[in-house]
Structure formats: structure tokens, C-alpha cells
Amino acid sequence: MNKMIQVGIIGSAGYTAGELIRLLIHHPKAAINFVYSTSNSGNKVSKIHQDLTGITDLEFTQSINPNIDVLFLCLGHGNSKAFLEQHSFSDATKIIDLSNDFRLSENSSFQNKTFTYGLPELDKLAIQNSKHITNPGCFATAIQLALLPLAKSQLITSDVHVNAVTGATGAGTSLSATTHFTWRDNNFSHYKSFTHQHLGEINQTVTDLQNDFENEIYFIPNRGNFSRGIFATAYVDFDGSLEDAQQLYAKYYSDAKFTHLSDDEIHLKQVVNTNNCLLHLKKFKNKLLITSVIDNLLKGASGQAIHNMNLIFGFDEDLGLQLKANYF
């Protein structure tokens, strides 16, 4: 495809939309046709996303072009369905939704559209052959990438214990008691223990890959006092050696563009501002510990959405996503 694909973005004031706009501005095959926002219509995008000052003259608009090539929905959870009920787009328009409206299989069909779960490391071919994508959640991405090789090989035979911490951007831009700087700074807490909404899609993927999985996934999400990134650890029973596990993971991710196995222990600064996931394995007695780190706004949201767009349109997977980590 030689022409620039025309892109529309709905719900454009949040962190996820800001990163999506930033990536698309520099994408060599995409042109932003409109950035839709009812509350900011007429304002420059850089007034809200101040990191784009001097980079773009785009303005928010309430006008929608129904004939764009791809539509990104960056709306709050539960609002994507309502938006699509009120607005029509061309049958040729691809849709990539970043909310949780269509992630579970029982919710994946809507208005004669079937949304494919957009985790490229799970089923890249299905994404390439789809018109409508539901982007995974950020915690769900980090945790699933830690578990996919085991589930694919039918090796999760015990309960899975997961502990993960996310930065403040994971809560969005709206202020609340637990997102205010004075509460978050020099603080640490857990929330939604054992009940986090991303557990639904994690369990769905694991049981799809390993049909006899009947154990529990116990997940403790934590709030960290940093801006962005997810650091997740998961451990399960594993009878093989560390070398067996490393070979299993290396084989599973051998053709993965953004997920990499590290022999050394890993940390967040290696992935922040990239679309990468790094994994590290450690064996202790009969337990396998898997550490997974991602940027929650990129691999956990906007970067993965661009990856899915690249797959749908037949571009190189890393087009527009060749990003360096903010290491220093």
C-alpha cells in the first residue's frame, strides 16, 4: 500500500490518546484525518498534549469523516459501544478499540462486527485477517505474555500467583483521592485484589490455549509512585529445569517483534517509552518465576494498537514503533 492511510481518533484528551497521536504523527504510512473531542473542539491538540507543542498544528474537532481507513476508539470503558451506536462508518473502515467493551468473547460481536483480540503474540494471523480489533488491557498484556508459552504447552498445572505494580498514568487523567500527587508521592498500595477487571481476559486466553486449566489466577495489582510502566511477577509450579523453561519461551517468542527473553534480571527503565516487553525467568525449587515489564501506555495500550494497525494493513510490524527506552 503506497498511499497514506487516513486515521480518525475518538476520545482524544487522555494519556492513551496523547501517545497514540504522538506515534501517528511520526508514522510514515499514516495521516491523522481528525482528532475528535466534544469538550476540546476548536482547541489545538498541543494545548492538552503539551509534549506536542511545536510538533503539530492539529486541532480537536466535533466533525467526523465516516470514510477513514482506520478508527481508534480511546473512550472510557463502556463508551465505545454507545459511540458506535450513534455514529456510522464505511464498511471499509477498520476499527481498533482500546477500551474493554469487546475483549471478552461473549461481548466480541456487535453491530455485525466481530472484534478480534489484539494480542499479536497470541494470534498474529487472526489480527492480520481482521477488520475490527479489541486492544488488550495493560495488566492483561504484561501477565499474558508471562504465561502464554506455558499455557500453549499445557504446562500450567497449579494456581498462578501474580503481583504487579503500575505507574500513575494507569489510572488516567481524572483526579481522585488515590491519583492526587500528594497521595501518590512516596506511597504504595494495592487495589482490586483478586478482582481486577483484566482477570477476565487473562483467564479467557489461558483457558483457550489450555482447555483443561481449572486452577486459579490470583492477581494483586499495586499502585506505584512513578509515572509509567508495569512490573509484573508471576510464579507457578514447573517440573523442568530453568534451561527447559528458557528454551520453551525462546521458541514461543522466536518470531515476536517486541517480546524478548533476557538472561539478566530486568527493570522498568529498559522498556519505558518503547513497545517492548522484556521477560526474565528464574527457578526456585519447583517454582518458575516469570518477570514481565512493559510500558503501560505503549505496549499496554497505544503502541500495541499501532502494532495491530500495522498488521491489518500489511506494514512492517515495527513501522513507527522503533523507539528507544528512556533509560537515563
C-alpha positions in Angstrom: 0.0 0.0 0.0 1.6 3.2 -1.2 -0.9 5.8 -0.1 -1.1 7.2 3.4 -3.9 5.6 5.4 -6.4 8.1 6.8 -6.8 7.8 10.6 -9.5 9.1 13.0 -9.2 9.2 16.8 -12.1 9.3 19.1 -11.8 10.4 22.7 -8.6 12.3 22.4 -7.7 14.0 25.7 -6.3 11.2 27.8 -2.8 9.8 28.2 -3.5 6.9 25.8 -4.8 9.2 23.1 -1.8 11.5 23.6 0.6 8.7 23.0 -1.4 7.5 20.0 -1.3 10.9 18.4 2.4 11.2 19.0 3.1 7.9 17.4 0.8 8.5 14.4 2.3 12.0 13.7 5.6 10.2 13.1 4.2 7.1 11.4 5.4 7.1 7.7 2.3 5.4 6.4 -0.5 7.1 8.4 -2.0 10.6 8.3 -4.3 11.9 11.1 -7.6 12.9 9.4 -9.3 14.1 12.6 -9.0 14.1 16.3 -12.5 14.1 17.8 -13.3 15.6 21.2 -16.5 17.3 22.2 -15.0 19.0 25.2 -11.9 20.4 23.4 -13.4 21.2 20.0 -11.5 24.1 18.4 -8.5 23.9 20.7 -5.1 22.9 19.4 -4.1 19.3 20.3 -0.9 20.7 21.8 -2.9 22.7 24.4 -3.9 19.4 26.0 -0.9 17.2 25.0 1.8 19.7 25.7 4.6 17.4 24.6 3.4 18.0 21.1 3.9 21.8 21.2 5.8 22.8 18.0 5.3 19.3 16.5 1.7 19.6 15.2 -0.9 22.2 14.4 -3.8 19.7 14.7 -7.0 20.9 16.3 -9.7 18.9 18.1 -12.9 18.7 16.2 -16.5 17.6 16.5 -16.6 16.7 12.8 -16.2 13.0 11.8 -15.2 11.6 8.5 -17.0 8.3 8.1 -14.8 7.2 5.2 -11.5 7.0 7.0 -9.3 3.9 6.7 -8.9 3.2 10.4 -10.7 4.4 13.5 -9.1 4.3 17.0 -11.5 4.5 19.9 -9.8 5.9 23.1 -13.0 6.2 25.1 -13.6 5.3 28.7 -14.7 1.7 29.4 -18.3 1.1 28.4 -18.4 4.1 26.0 -17.2 2.5 22.7 -20.5 0.7 22.1 -22.5 3.8 22.8 -20.4 5.8 20.4 -20.7 3.2 17.6 -24.5 3.1 18.1 -24.6 6.8 17.4 -22.1 7.1 14.6 -21.8 5.1 11.3 -18.6 4.5 9.4 -17.8 3.0 6.0 -17.8 -0.8 5.7 -14.2 -0.5 4.7 -13.2 1.4 7.9 -11.1 -0.7 10.3 -11.8 -0.2 14.0 -9.3 -0.6 16.8 -10.9 -0.2 20.2 -8.7 0.5 23.3 -11.5 0.0 25.9 -12.6 -3.2 27.5 -16.0 -3.2 25.7 -15.2 -6.1 23.3 -12.4 -8.0 25.0 -14.4 -11.0 26.3 -15.7 -13.5 23.7 -19.3 -13.0 24.8 -19.0 -9.3 24.0 -16.9 -9.6 20.8 -19.8 -9.4 18.3 -21.5 -6.0 17.9 -23.5 -4.5 15.0 -22.5 -7.3 12.6 -18.9 -6.6 13.6 -16.6 -9.3 15.2 -13.8 -7.9 17.3 -10.5 -10.0 17.3 -8.5 -9.9 20.5 -5.4 -7.9 19.6 -2.5 -9.5 21.3 -0.1 -10.1 18.4 1.9 -12.7 20.3 -1.2 -14.8 20.8 -2.6 -14.9 17.2 -1.0 -12.7 14.7 -2.7 -14.3 11.7 -6.1 -13.6 13.1 -5.3 -10.0 13.6 -3.9 -9.7 10.0 -7.2 -11.1 8.7 -9.5 -8.9 10.8 -11.2 -5.6 10.3 -12.1 -4.9 14.0 -9.6 -5.3 16.9 -10.1 -5.1 20.6 -6.9 -4.0 22.2 -5.9 -5.9 25.4 -5.6 -4.2 28.8 -2.2 -3.1 30.1 -2.0 -5.5 33.1 -3.5 -8.2 30.9 -0.8 -7.7 28.3 2.1 -8.0 30.8 0.6 -11.0 32.5 -0.4 -12.9 29.5 3.0 -12.5 27.9 4.4 -14.1 31.1 2.1 -17.1 30.8 1.5 -17.8 27.0 4.3 -20.3 26.5 3.3 -22.3 29.5 -0.4 -22.4 28.6 0.4 -23.2 24.9 2.4 -26.2 26.1 -0.3 -27.3 28.6 2.1 -26.8 31.5 0.1 -24.6 34.0 -0.8 -27.3 36.5 -1.1 -25.2 39.6 -2.6 -21.9 40.8 -0.9 -18.9 39.3 0.2 -16.1 41.7 0.7 -12.7 40.2 1.9 -9.4 41.8 2.2 -6.4 39.5 2.7 -2.6 40.0 1.7 0.1 37.6 2.5 3.8 37.4 0.2 6.7 37.9 -0.7 7.0 34.3 -2.5 3.7 34.5 -5.3 5.5 36.4 -5.9 8.0 33.6 -6.1 11.8 33.8 -9.0 12.2 36.1 -8.0 13.1 39.7 -9.2 11.1 42.6 -8.1 10.5 46.2 -5.6 7.9 45.1 -4.3 9.7 42.0 -3.5 13.1 43.5 0.2 13.8 43.7 0.2 14.3 47.5 -1.3 10.9 48.0 0.7 9.0 45.3 4.1 10.5 46.1 6.3 8.4 48.3 3.4 5.9 48.7 2.5 2.4 47.6 -0.8 0.4 47.8 -2.7 -2.4 46.3 -6.3 -2.2 44.9 -8.9 -4.6 43.4 -7.0 -7.5 44.9 -8.2 -10.8 43.3 -11.0 -9.0 41.4 -9.3 -6.7 38.8 -11.2 -6.4 35.6 -8.3 -7.7 33.5 -8.6 -11.1 35.0 -11.5 -11.9 32.7 -9.4 -11.6 29.5 -6.3 -13.3 31.1 -8.4 -16.3 32.2 -10.1 -16.4 28.7 -6.7 -16.6 26.9 -5.2 -19.2 29.3 -8.3 -21.5 29.0 -8.4 -21.1 25.2 -4.8 -22.3 25.0 -5.0 -24.9 27.8 -8.5 -26.3 27.8 -8.0 -28.3 31.0 -6.9 -25.3 33.0 -9.1 -25.4 36.2 -6.8 -23.6 38.6 -7.0 -20.0 39.9 -5.0 -16.9 38.8 -4.5 -14.9 42.0 -3.7 -11.3 41.0 -2.6 -8.5 43.3 -2.4 -5.1 41.4 -0.4 -2.3 43.0 -0.1 1.4 42.6 3.4 2.7 42.3 4.7 6.2 42.8 6.2 6.6 39.3 4.6 7.8 36.1 4.5 4.9 33.7 5.4 1.2 33.3 4.2 -2.1 34.7 6.5 -4.5 36.6 4.8 -7.9 37.0 5.9 -11.1 38.6 4.1 -14.5 38.3 5.1 -17.9 39.7 3.7 -21.4 39.0 4.8 -25.0 39.6 7.3 -26.2 37.0 8.9 -29.6 37.0 11.5 -28.9 34.3 14.8 -27.1 34.7 15.5 -23.4 34.1 17.1 -24.3 30.8 13.9 -26.2 29.8 11.8 -23.1 30.6 14.2 -20.8 28.7 14.1 -23.0 25.6 10.3 -23.1 25.8 10.0 -19.3 26.0 12.7 -18.7 23.4 10.8 -21.0 20.9 7.4 -19.4 21.6 8.7 -15.9 21.1 11.2 -16.6 18.3 9.2 -14.6 15.8 7.9 -12.0 18.2 8.9 -8.5 17.1 8.5 -6.8 20.6 8.7 -9.5 23.2 12.2 -10.6 24.3 13.7 -13.0 26.8 16.5 -11.6 28.9 19.2 -13.7 30.7 19.8 -10.9 33.1 17.3 -9.5 35.6 15.1 -6.8 34.2 13.8 -3.4 35.3 11.3 -0.8 34.0 13.7 1.7 32.5 14.6 -0.9 29.9 11.1 -0.6 28.4 9.6 2.8 29.2 8.8 4.7 26.0 9.0 1.5 23.9 6.6 -1.1 22.6 8.8 -3.9 24.1 8.0 -6.5 26.7 11.0 -8.0 28.5 10.7 -11.3 30.2 13.1 -12.9 32.7 12.9 -16.5 34.2 14.1 -17.8 37.5 13.7 -21.3 39.0 13.4 -21.8 42.8 12.8 -25.4 43.9 9.7 -26.5 42.0 8.6 -22.9 41.2 9.2 -20.9 38.0 9.2 -17.2 38.5 8.4 -15.1 35.4 9.1 -11.4 35.5 7.4 -9.2 32.8 7.9 -5.5 32.2 6.2 -3.2 29.8 5.3 0.5 29.3 1.6 0.6 30.2 0.8 3.4 27.7 2.7 1.8 24.7 2.9 -2.0 24.8 -0.1 -1.8 27.2 -2.2 0.5 25.0 -1.2 2.8 22.1 1.9 1.1 20.9 0.1 -2.2 20.7 -2.8 -0.5 18.9 -0.3 0.8 16.3 1.2 -2.7 16.1 -2.3 -4.1 15.3 -2.8 -1.4 12.7 0.5 -2.3 11.0 -0.6 -6.0 10.9 -4.0 -5.2 9.5 -2.6 -3.1 6.7 0.4 -5.3 5.9 3.1 -2.9 7.1 6.3 -4.0 8.8 5.3 -4.8 12.4 7.7 -2.2 13.9 6.8 0.6 11.5 6.5 3.8 13.6 7.5 1.9 16.7 11.2 1.9 16.6 11.5 3.7 19.9 14.4 4.0 22.4 13.8 3.5 26.1 14.1 6.5 28.4 17.0 4.8 30.2 18.7 7.8 31.8 
